[in-house]
Structures are given as structure tokens and as C-alpha cells.
Amino acid sequence: MERTKISTKVAICSLCLFILMMVGCMFFLKVAPHIPILLVLVTAVILGRLFGFSYQELEGGLVQGVYRGLQPIFILMLVGLIIAVWMMSGTVPTLLFYGVGLLSPEWFAPAALTICIVVSTFTGSSFTTIGTVGVALMGIAVALHVPAPLAAGAIICGACFGDKMSPLSDTTNFAAAVARVPLFTHIKHMLWTTVPALFITYVFLFVVGRSPSGGEQMQLQPMLDALTGHFHITWLTLLSPIIVVILAARKYPVLPVLMTGIATGIVTAIVLQHVPSVAAVFHVLQDGFKLDTGEEMVNNIIQAGGLQSMMWSISLIVLALALGGVLQTIGFIEALFSPVRSLLVRRGHLIAATAMSSISVNVVTGEQYLSVLLPGETFRTSYKAIGLARQNLSRTLEDAGTLINPLIPWGVSGAFFAHTLQVPVSAYAPFALFLLLSPLFTIVFGYLGIGIARVDKSGGGAA
């Protein structure tokens, strides 16, 4: 069969079909996103065959798409292990014990946001922040009767701050590299949209968080008694996360850092919590931590983690990565947006088109790396053509690519966050204001000319 190029009309019709399939299955049939994503993947393969691509080419694109996401998949596996280990070692129970005493329901949301900002900035990883500190904070939120969607929204906003602004973040480095901008030039330029979005988020969480939550402090004592009755509560259990933060801050690779956290957590569990055997440790690593404390609230918090707990998210991510690989192979994204590129001669239109492209790639593929890479490659020359510096492109890719992914139920981040915090994306999304405002500010500032860098005629900032 002779290969033909996918037209823009076919790409738009296919996009509408893909979205209809996803939305119809998830919101009307009330099914998990795995099978809908698989159906879209099969449809994309059929589309590729109809346009002359061989099965070997499509399979190669599928495999390449999954290959690009192997590091996040391994991170998810290790995060599942570290959650289980830090439950077993008493790390999370200790954080829970002291956190309940230090945090109040009225101030929980802004406090959780601040804590996660600090941790994610040092680690550069929203996954690590959510899987460790985020899990502990959700436990505290449950104990304080803080609404779960509000708590999850605050935690996710703080975790994603580091994913966007930390020089240790892979997506921050990736967006700068795609746009060919020096890393700290990219980070500095993002302050234009980050500062107002973060400020409004703090105000929002202060106002919403101080509304009545229904918490009753007298109900906390049985929970505290259960914690002290089954765990050795001591600051020594915090050595493992402290080591993880220090290593991350010293720019060690994330996988060895997480493995160090697992190893030190196991040692802590054996020494302080008197874990009976190596076999018991292996069971916890595989299936998660299980302990009946006699207090249902505590059980719901500490019975978590393990390698198997991550398989729901990992299987969804593999399908989303495979879909992204196939769509890139058949030229779907290029067909969708490249005809518009020549028409974008106005600053506001170009920035808005870049942002909407990143959002669209997120919606179609659920993959944040593709949402940065494909629009970046498509529109980079357009920025140069109208005299805009490259950091405008890198900022737009970060705001609309990295930060939108947690708002997509089948996205890599959205699936992991929802599964780990046990709060659906649709529930926490209205409270994740930082994620919603950043791309909005990017588009609005593009039209208003606020925080826009022009090409440095000497060559330093040329697009």
C-alpha cells in the first residue's frame, strides 16, 4: 500500500473521535481509562495502516514511545517500594503523629502547599514528593477531617512547583533543552507566570481552607494511641527521608536516590520497628505494608505501598506512551498543527497556539514529554520569525505541558497522583489552582505583552 500523508482534516476528525471514545467510556460507562486508551491505540494503528504505514513501522513507534517513558516507570516502581518501606519503618507514622499535633484543619492546605514546594524544589520530582511527603500529608488530612480533594489539590500544586521550577527537575531541563535556552534563563523567565499563579493559589487555599471542615480534635486521641501502640515513634525514623532530600539536593540521579531511601528505610525498620525476618521485608516490598492496629482510620493510612500497588498506574502509563509513539510515527501531531504555523505571525496567537498544542498533546497521548517536545519542535522557528526570544517558548511548553498533565485522568502524572493519593483527578482538579492558572497567565500575558522577552540582536537570546 502506498503511503500518503495524513491531512489536517483527517487529524482533526480523528482527534474528535479519540476524545469521544475516551470521554464516552470514562464518564458515561464509568470504566477505568485503560481499555479506552487501548481502543484509541488500536484505532491509531488502523489509521496508520490505512495511510500506508507498515505494521513493523507502527510497532517500532509503539516500542519507541514506551522506551521514552522507562525512567518514569522505574521511578514509579521505586516509589511504590519506598512508600511501603517508610510505612514499615515508622517514618510515615511518625510524620503523621507529629503532623496531627502541629497542623490544624484551618491552616492545613497552605501548610501542605508550602511543605511540598520545599521538598519538590530539593528533589526536583513531583512523583517522589507525592509518593513520600504527599502520602503522609494525606494521612494527616484524613485525621484532621480536611476534605480529601482540597488536601490533594494543595499537595499536588506544591509537588508540581518543583517539577516546573527546580533545576533538578527532568521536565525543567527538558523544556529548556527543546527550546535551546540556558536552564537558569528558562527558570528566571518562568517567574512571570509562576509568581502570580502561586500567589492566587495561596490566597485561594487560605480562604477555602478556613471554611468549616467538620473536624473534631477529640477524635484524634484513639488514632495517636494506635500509632504509639504499634510503632516506635522517634525522630530517628526520619533519617531515611532526610538522606533522600540531601542526596537529591546534591544532584544525585533520582533512581539511586530512591534506592538509597529504600535501603535506609529497611535498616530503620529492622532496628527500630523490629521487623521479624527478611521474608517479611520482601512481602512488604511486593504487596505493601499490612498491619491491623485496631483503629480503622490508621489502617486506611498505613496499609499502602508495594510494587503491586503501582501496577495500575504503570499499565496505564505504558498504554499512553505506546499511543504517543504511534501518533508521532504516523505524523498525527504534525498534521494537526503544522498548517497553522505559517499563519501565526502575531505574538499572542503564537503563544496561545503553542499552549493549546501542548494541552492537546497531553489530552490525546497523556504524555508530558511529548507535550513539550512536539509543540517545541513545531513552533520554534515561528518564534524566531517574529522576533520572540526562545525563553517565551520554553516557558509556554512548561506551563501548558508539564503542569496540565496532572489534570488528565489518563496522563502519566494524573494517573499516578490520583492512584497514590486515592483522590480522582476530577475531584482534585478544581483545587489545583496553580496548575490551572499557569497556562492561563501564559496565554493572557502573551496577548498583553507582559513578561515577553524579545530577541537579543547580539545573538544571546535569538530564537
ROKEVEX-423099 format. One record per residue: y, z, x of N, C-alpha, C, O in turn. Coordinates in steps of 0.05 Angstrom, whole numbers, plus 5000, padded with zeros to 4 digits. Last residue first. Layout:
// residues N
YZXYZXYZXYZX ...
// end
This chain:
// residues 463
566753775317564353745302562753505310560653455299 569754155369569253895355566653895341564654005350 571654575397570554625371569954365355569854375331 573054375449571554615446570354655419568154775417 576353935453573453895453571854135448569454115443 581653925445580753935473577753915476576753875498 582153965391582453695403581753685433581253475444 577954285350579554335374579754065389577753965399 578254205281577154105306579054175329581454115327 579554815244579854535249578654455276578154635293 576755285200577255215228577454915231575654765221 578955655147577755395155578655335183581055325189 580956095117578856135137577455875146575055875152 582455705060582555975073580256005093577955935086 582855265029583655235057583855505071585155525091 580955234978583555354982584555335010586955375016 575954994984577954854968580754964973582754814972 573455385016573555105024575654955010577054785022 573755834985575455825009575655545020577655465031 569755694948572555734939574455714963576555584961 565155674981566055434966568955464958570555274962 564956195002564855965019565955715005567655565017 564756514956567156514973567256274992569356164997 559556364940561856314923564456314939566056134936 556256554981556556264977558956194959560155984962 557557124972558056984997558156684994560156565004 556057314921558857264927559357094952561256944954 550557394921551757204902554557124910555356894905 549657764960548357514962549557304944549657064951 552658194940553358074967552157804970553357624981 549958344894552558204892553358074918554557854918 544958464868545158374896547758214898547657974904 544658564815545758784831546058694861547158844876 542158124793544858184784546258404801548658424801 536958154821538957944827541758024818543657984833 533058504803534958604823537258404829539358484840 530458214762531558484756533658564777535758674770 528657744784530457724761531757994754533957994742 525157944822527657824831529657814808531957864812 522158584806522358294803525058194812527158324810 520059074850522259014831522458714829522958584850 517159264893516059284866518259254844518159394824 518359194945519859394931518959434902519859624888 514558784956514659034972516059254958515159484958 515558384919512958504920512958764935511658954927 520958254928520158344902517458484903517058694890 520758104983522458324974521458434947521158674944 517257654981516657894997518158134987517058344984 519857294947517157374941516457634956515257824944 524857224974524657334946521957434940521657654928 523456995024524557265022524257384994523557614992 521056505005519756675025520756955023519157145022 521556404933522456384960521056564979519856764971 520256474881518156354898519156304926517756184942 525156694862522656844859520356734877518656884886 530956714899528956524889526256664887525156744907 534057064926534557044897532656844883532856804859 533157024980532057254966532457254935531257414921 536056524990533156534989531956784976530056754961 541456594997540456514970537456544968536456584946 542356705050542856915030541956845002541657024985 541056225079539756485085540056675062538056805055 544555845049541755805056540356075059538556135043 549755995041548355875018545355825024543855765006 551256235090551956355064550256255041549356405024 549255875129548356155128548856275101547056415090 551955405117549055405117547955685115545955735102 557255575124556355485098553355495096552155575076 557255675179557855895160556755825132555555985119 556355165200554455375205554755615185552855725176 561054895182558354805173556355035177554855095158 564955165209565155155180562355075168561555175147 563655065262563055335251563455345221562355525208 565354555274562554585268562054865255560154885240 571654365243570054475265567254545255566754595232 573653765213572854045210571154135233569353985241 575153215210576653395228576053695224577653865230 572052865184574552945170575953165185577753295175 567852765219569352545209572052625196573952475198 565353255227566953135249568752915238571052895248 562853295177564953495185566653385207569153425207 559252885179561452875159563653075166565953015161 555453035216557352825224559652805204561852715212 552653425184554053495209556153285217558353355224 549553335139552453335136554053385162556453385162 544053325154545153115136548153105138549352885138 543153775185542753505197544053295180545053095191 544254165145545654155170545553885184547553785194 540554065104543454005099545053995125546953845127 535854205138536253935125539153885118540153665126 536554745159536054515176536854255162538454095173 537155105116539155095137538954825152540954695158 532855015085535455025071537755035091540054975084 528755085121529354815112532054805099533454605101 529055645123529455485147530155195140531955075152 527755825072530455855081531055695106533355605111 524355555019524155595048526955595060528355395059 523455364968523255654972523255725002522355945009 524154834952522054894971521555194975519355274984 527954834910525754644910523454744928521154724920 531555244923530355244897527855064897525755144885 533155094976531955354970530355354944528155454943 535554604964533154614981531654874978529154884977 539854794934537854624922535254624938533054624926 542755084972541755224948539455054936537455164928 544154665006542554895016541255044993538955114994 547254364971544854244983543054464993540554454988 551454694960549654634938547054504948544954534936 553854705011552854954999550854884977548655014976 555254165017553454285036552154535024549754575026 558854114974556353954974554354064994551954064988 562954464990561454514966558754364965556754474957 564654195036563554465039561854535014559754655016 566453715012564353705033563053985035560554005037 570453864976568053734966565753744986563453774979 574154085012572854254991570354134981568354264977 575653625044574553875055572954035035570754105040 573652965028575453185024574053445032571653485027 569852595033572052565052574152785048576152795062 564152425014565352685018567452675040566952745063 561451955011563651994991565152254996567252304984 557351965046559551785052561951825033564251745039 553752325021555152395045557552225051559652325060 550952154978553452294972555152334997557552364996 546351944999548251754988550951884982553051754981 543552425017544952255036546852055024548951995036 540852734977543552794985545052595003547452585003 535852534964537352684944540252704951541952694934 533752315009534352134987536152274966537752144953 532952785039534852585048535652395026538052325023 528853015008531453145010533652955020535852955009 524652625014525752704988528552824990530352734975 521652415055524452355054525852435028527852325020 516452565062516952335045519852265042520552075028 517153025094515752785104516352535088516652325099 519653395061521053295084519753035095521152845103 515553485025518053365015519753255038521053055035 511753715059511153465045513753325036514053085040 514354195074513454005094512953725082513653525094 515154455025517454375041516654165061518153975066 509754555012511354384995513754275011514454045009 508454915053506954655051508554465035508854225042 511755345040512155205065510754925065511854735075 509455484991512255394992512855245017514155035017 504355645008504655424988507455304989507855064988 505656075041504255845052504555605034504955375043 508056415004509656305025508356065037509655865043 503556564973505856424960507556284981508356054978 500556835011499456594998501656424985501556184985 504057255024503457055044502256805031502956585040 504257564977506757434987506057205006507256995005 498857714974500257584951502657434961503057204953 497957965023496757705018497957564994497957314993 499758475033501558255040500557975031501957785031 495658815024497958835006499958605010501558544992 492058745065491558605040493958615021494158435004 494259085105494258795108493858645082495258445077 498459615082495859505088496059195090497759075077 502259935028501859805054499059695057497459675038 501260554991502460294996501560185023500260325039 502361104965500060934964500960644966501260504947 507361354961505961354987503461174988502561095009 509161284907510861214930509161164955509560964969 505261464873506361194869507961094892508260854897 504661994891502461794894503561514892502761334907 509462224873508962194902506761984907506961824925 508662194818510962074830510562024860511161814870 503962504810503962224805506262074818505861854828 500962954849503562904837503862604834504062464854 496162984875496363134850499063104836499463204814 495662654917497062914922497063094897497963324899 491162234941491862364916493062634921491662824928 492161674980491961964980492862064953494961994943 491761115020490961224995490761534997489261635014 494860575051494460865051493860955023495360895004 491159955060493460115053492760405053490460485053 486959645078487259665049489659835041490259865017 487359615135486359395119487259415090488359215079 489460095153490659845162489859615144491459435139 485760445130488660455121489960195129491560085114 481260315159481260285129484160275119484760125101 482760465210482260185204482260125174483259915166 483061025203485460875211485160575203486960455192 477761135194479761195173482261045178483560935159 475561005243474760845219476760885197477460695182 477461405275478561135279477860965255479460795248 478662005235477061825251478461565255480361495240 482262375208479562455217478162275236476662365253 488762545226487062345214484262375225483962405249 492962945234490063005237488262805222486562885206 498262895236497062905209494062935209492762945188 499462895291500863075273499463105245499563315233 495762555318496662805330497762995309497063235309 494862115284492562265295493462535305491962735300 500061945272498262025251495962195261495162395249 501961815324503262025308501462135286501262375282 498661375334498561615351499761855337498562075337 500461035294497661125294497361375311495961565303 505760955311505261075285502361185283501961395272 504960675358506160945359505761095333505461345333 502760195336501260365355502360645356500760835356 506960015302504260075291502760265309501560455300 511059935339511360125316508760205304508360435297 508659535370509259795382509660015360508760235363 508759135332506159235342506459505356504659675354 514259055327512759155304510059265313509159465302 515258865379516659105370515059225346514659465346 512258385382511558615399512858875390511659095392 515358105341512558165338511558395356510258575347 520758065360520158225336517258295334516558515326 522558155430521557995407520458165384519358385389 528158585446525358505450524458335426525458375404 533458755444532858475441530058395449529558175459 534859265439534759165467533658875468533058775489 534059345386536859335396536959235424539059115432 528559385385529859155372532659125382533558895387 527859875413526759625424528059375412528659185426 530460215376531360195403530359935416531959795429 527260155330530060075329531160035357532759855362 522260345349522560075339525459985339526059765348 523560885360522760705382523060405374523860245389 524561055308526661065328526060875352527860735361 519461005284521660825276524060825295525360625299 516861415318515961135317518160955307518760755320 519561905308519661785335518861485334520061325348 518962165261520961955261521161815288522661625292 515562585267514462345254516362115254515661885247 518862975287517162825306515962585294515262385308 521163245246522663025257521062855277521762625283 516163375196517563445221518963195231518262975226 511263575155513963465154515463565178516163795180 505063415148506563575166509363455168509663255182 502863355080503763245105505163455122506363645112 501463635035499563435045500463305071498863155083 505363995022502564085020500663885032498363965038 510163725025509563925045506664025045505664125065 509363394979509763285005509063485027507663425046 508863764937506663584943506863464971504863434984 513963994939511664164945509163984951507664054969 517063554923517363664950515063844958514163834981 515163504870514863284889515063394918513463314935 516763984847513963924849513363704869511363704883 522563914852521064114868518064064869516964094890 524863544819524263464846522563664861521163584880 526663704770524063574771523163504799520963414803 531863874776529764084774526963954775524964104781 535163424775534463534801532163734799530563764818 534462874739534363164735533363284761531063254767 537862274721536362434740536562724733538562824724 540761914690538662064677537062244695534962344687 545161654708542561544714540261684702537961594702 551761484690549461664686546861534691546361314681 555061154746554561184717552061354713550461374732 555461084799556461344789556061364759556761574747 553860564809552160784817552961054806551361234804 558160254791555660254776553860484783552560604765 561960394831562560424802559960444786559660624770 559360304880560660564875561060604845560460824834 557959774873555859974875556960254870555660424859 563159534873561259494850559159714850558659834829 564959664924566359754900564559744876564559934860 561059384955561359674957562759794932561859994921 562258864939559558974934559659274935558559414918 567358784959566958784930564258904923564059044902 565958815014567859005002567459024972567359234961 562658365021561558635025563358845012562359045001 566257945010563857974994562658254996561758374977 570258025050570858065021568458095004568458244985 566657955097568258195092569058225063568558435051 564357435094562657685094564257925086563458085069 568157045100566757065074565257335072564857435050 570157155151571957075130570657105102571957185083 565857245185567257475175569157405152569757575135 563956775206562756865180564257105169563857175145 566456735255567556565233566356655206567756625185 563257075286566057135281567156985257568657095241 558456775287558557045274561457125267561957225246 560056305314558956295287559156565273560056575250 561556525363563556375347562656355318564256385300 556656715379558656915371561056785357562556915343 553756225388552756435370555056615360555356655336 556855585387556255825401555656065382557056085362 553755075348556055255351555255485368552955585365 550454685323551354665351553954815355555954705365 548054745275550754645274551954605302554154495305 543154945294543154705278545954575278546254335280 544955425319543755205335543754945320544354735332 546855725277548655655298547555415315549055245322 542055785248544355645236546355555257547455335256 538956075286538155805277540455655265540755415272 541556565292541356385315540656095307541655905319 540756735239543456715250543456525274545256355276 535256745236536656555219539556515229540656295227 533857145272532956875277534556675261535156455271 538457635296537157505273536357225280537857075292 541557865334538657875339537157725317534657685320 546657875317546057675338543057665345542057485359 547357945247546358055272545857835292544657635285 548857695198550857755218549857855245551357845265 544257595165546557405166548257445191549157255204 540958005171539757745173541957535176541557325188 544458425159543558385187542358105191542757985212 544858335104547258335121546458285150547758115163 539958425083540758145087543358125103543957915115 539958975077537958845095538858565102538458475124 544059045039544259155066542459025086543158975108 541758774995544358695006544658795034545558645051 537059084988536858804996539458705007539458555027 539259584971537559564995537459285006537659235030 541859434923543359544945541859524972542959454992 537459244893539759064899541359164922542159014940 534259704889533259464904535559284911535559174933 537660024857536760114884535859874901536659844924 537959714810540359784825539659854854540959764873 532459694795533959444802536459504817537159354836 531360264787530060104808531559844815531859784838 536160764777534860524767533760344789535260284808 534361394802536261174804534860924794532560874802 531261854803531661714778533961514779535261464759 529962064851532662144840533262014814535362044802 525061834860525262124858527862214845527962404830 526561304865524761384844524961674839525161764816 529661344912530961254887529161334863530261424842 525761474949527861674943529261604917529861774901 522960994949521661244941523661454933523261604914 526860654968525960614941524460864931524660934907 527160855020529460885002528660844973529760974955 522160695041522860985039525161025019525061215003 522760135038520660275023521260565019520860674997 527060065074527359995045525260125028525860225006 525060215123527060385111527360325081527760505065 520559775119520460045130522460235116521760385098 521359295094518659395096518459675107516359805104 526859185100525659235074523059375075522459555060 526959125157528659325143527459395116527259625109 523558695166522958955178524459175163523359385159 526358305136523658365129522858645140521758805126 531258255161531258365134528458445126528058645112 532858365227530758275209530958405182530758655180 535858595266536158305262534258195242533957955240 536059125282533458985284533758685281532058535291 541459265276540059325301537459175304536759095326 542459085225544058985247542759035273542858865291 538859375195538459085197540158965219539358765231 540959895200538259835210537959535214536859445234 546159835176545859935204543159845215542959745237 544759655125546559495142546159575171545859405189 541760085106540459835111542159645128541059485143 545860475101543560525118542160265125541460215149 549260225062550260285089547860325109547960215131 545960195017547059955028547959995057547359835074 545060745009542760565015543760305028542560205047 550260894994549061015018546660835027546360785051 551260604947552760544971551560654996551860545018 546760864916546960574921548760504945547760354963 547661434915545361314928545761024935545160944958 551461744892552161614917549861454929550161354951 548861944846551461814843552261654868553561444866 544162194865543961954848546661804847546661554847 544762384934545062444906544862184890545461974901 541362574994542562374977542662464948540962614939 538863025017541462935027542862745008545262745007 533963104992535763334994538563245002540563374994 531562614996531962734969533962954970535562994952 531062575051532862405037533562505009535762474999 527062935066529862995073531862825058534062915052 522662675041523162965037526163025043527463165028 522862145059523062205031523862495026525562545009 522062215113524562095104524962155075527262205067 516762425108518962585120521662485112523462635104 513961985084514162245070516362425081517762565066 514661615128516061575103516161825086518161885074 511661905168514361805173515861775146518061885143 506362045164508262225153511162145157512962295150 502461685178503561855199505562065189506262245204 501561405130499461575141500561775162499662005163 506361115127505661295105503661505116503961745112 506160825173508261015171507961195146509161415145 501660505162501560695184503760905181503261145186 503460185119501160365115501060585137500560815131 507759925144508260085120505960285117506460525112 505059655184506859865192507560045168508060285172 502059275156500659475172502559705178501659945177 506158965133504159095116502759325131502259535119 508458785180510058965163508159105144508459345139 504458435198505058685214506658885197506359125200 504858045158502358185163502858445177501758655169 510157865165509357995140506758155144506458375133 509757645216511557875212510758025187510558265186 506457215205505457425223507157685220506157905221 510156925174507557015162506357245179505357435168 514356815209514856995186512157095174512057325164 511156465244512356715253512956905230512157145231 509656025212507656215222508856475231507656685227 512855625191513055895180511056095190510756305178 511455155215514155255219514455545210516155695220 506355065194506655145222509355265227509555465242 507454875143506355145146506655245174507155485178 509454365158511154555143510054845145511655025148 505054145183507454205199509254395185510554565197 501654085139500854265161503354345178503554575186 504653705110503853965098503254165120504254395119 504853275145507253415137506753685126508253875131 499253155146500653235171503253375165503953575178 498553005094497153235103498453345129498753585133 501652535095502452755077501053025086502353235085 498852235133501652305137502452545120503852725130 493852195107494052325133496952405139497352625150 495151895062494352175058494552325084495252555085 501051495072498151545074497551835070499352015074 506051275027505351455049502251505049501051545028 507550964983506350845006505651015030504850915050 509351204938511351064954510250974981511750914999 504851454918505951234903507951074919508350834914 504351864956502351644956503451404940502951174949 508752184941508652064967506651834968507251624981 507052334890509552184893509552034920510251804922 502652644904502252404888504652214890504351974893 505453054931503452894945502952624930502952414943 508253264888509753154911507852974927508752764937 504153464856505853244846507353114868507652864868 502253864890500453644883502153404873501553174880 506854194889505854084914504053844909504353634922 506954344835509254184846508354054872509053824877 502254644834502554404817504754224827504453974828 503655054869501454874876501554614860501054404870 507655294839508355174865506154974874506754764884 504455474795506655274791507455144817507954894818 501055844824499955594812502155394806501755154810 505056234842503256094860502255834848502555624861 508356544809509356284818507356124834507955894841 504856804750505956834778506656554789505656354779 507056674683505056674704506456714731508856664733 509556584632509456854644507256874666505757074666 510656134605507756204606507356484619505156594617 516156174613515056134586512056214585511156344566 517156274666518756414646517656384617518256554600 513455974696514156254703515356404680514756634676 512955454673510555624678511255914682509856094672 518355294669516655304646514255484650513555644632 520155314722521355484702519555514678519155734667 516754924747516955204756517955394735516755594729 517654464716514954564719514954864727513555024717 523154394722522054434695519254554697518554734682 523454294777524654544766523554604738523054834732 520653804778519654034794520754294782519354494778 523953484746521153534738520053784752518753944740 528653474776528653584749525853654739525453864727 526553214821527653484823527653614796526853854793 525352714800523252884810524153174812522653354806 530552534789528652564767526352744775525452914759 532552524842533752694822531852744798531652974789 529052134865529252414876530452604856529452824853 530251684835527551794834527552084844526252254832 535551614851534951654823532151774820531851964803 535151524906536451764896535751824867535452054860 528551284924531351254916532451514906531051704900 524351254979524951394954527951364948529551424965 522250645006523950875008524450994981525050854962 515350455010518050405001519650665002518450885000 509750175043511450405039514250315030515350125042 504449825012506849815028508750045022509150114998 497650005017500050005000502550005018502750165037 
// end
